[in-house]
Amino acid sequence: MTPDQAIREHADRLAAELPGTEMDDDTWSSGGHQFAVLSGDAIELRLDEPVARAATRTPDTSPSDRGPAWVRFEPRELDGHAIDRLEAWFRFAYRKAGE
């Protein structure tokens, strides 16, 4: 399984657990607000600025071109630690989209 397929699989599973999540191609949204976008072998997530700044100090994470509240997460390996970050950030992004 390629990294983008593994990320999509986890993101789709998480989205199915979160009420009102809409999936359109490579984008997940809630209440009409995008909160995650699959981009190549990475997923970009809209957190909030302080959380995004902190997140960029973790492995495989960098600022996104989408804006200061977004991060680009491109794990070389989707191991347990990377999955934990993906799940936490995806759920956080979903909650922020609903605010």
Summary of the structure (lengths in Angstrom):
residues: 99
radius of gyration: 12.0
end to end distance: 34.7
largest distance: 34.7
contacts: 296
relative contact order: 0.21
helix: 40%
strand: 27%
